[in-house]
């Protein structure tokens, strides 16, 4: 399945884009789009907001809700349909990069999107002649399954199984792909406190070091709140993790060394 967005190798943690752009979200992870989705709007208003603001529809708040989720909770189904229409527009334009980015961000309403007349997103891409997008959509579910299999292997501390999944052409993408909680493979490996898996991921898939969760906490933020902080943080820092990265609440990793409750709660979520 073609997920060939960019395979020039993982970016270095020192790349200029390692700074988190959190200007368009508040400390609870909510964007302007989250707030807008709680109220009714005229036709095209939400799509115009998304296009003009550059806000990602994949953003999840501290309750793991996307703006689309907020729409449905606020009984504003028209807003959810507008977001779906925006996603359909990507397929109609053949915007493979944007769709791939959404999949890697753990957005969960790509393949199931359909127009008001029932036309599926796959039909939209195919009818416009975007074969690459159609192939991507056909393989998206399989990619999600592989991602979940990887994360399950990490939770079970099964390094051989994790390696088997990652030693494939899609390995780089699977390693940094987020789940519906905004966590990538390294986030979960840190929460599981497994040094061998953390070492393997941090040294072979360095892009994972700067993946932010739903509140832009990186794996080093997590490491500071766990019991095995010394060994795990040493591995991350040795491979280039930045101790000065701030999350959406403006907290550097060291904050969680003294205030472990948030990270311990995430550990409990992963172990349930």
PERA-V334780 format. One record per run of one state. SS is the DSSP state (~ for helix, > for strand, _ for the rest). FROM is the first residue (numbers start at 1). TO is the last residue. If there is no record, write none. Layout:
# PERA-V334780
ss;from;to
SS;FROM;TO
SS;FROM;TO
This chain:
# PERA-V334780
ss;from;to
_;1;15
~;16;18
_;19;24
>;25;25
_;26;30
>;31;31
~;32;36
_;37;44
~;45;53
_;54;66
~;67;73
_;74;76
~;77;93
_;94;95
~;96;104
_;105;113
>;114;114
_;115;119
>;120;120
~;121;127
_;128;130
~;131;155
_;156;158
~;159;166
_;167;170
~;171;176
_;177;184
~;185;192
_;193;194
~;195;204
_;205;205
~;206;210
_;211;218
~;219;223
_;224;228
~;229;238
_;239;245
>;246;246
_;247;251
>;252;252
_;253;254
~;255;258
_;259;260
~;261;271
_;272;272
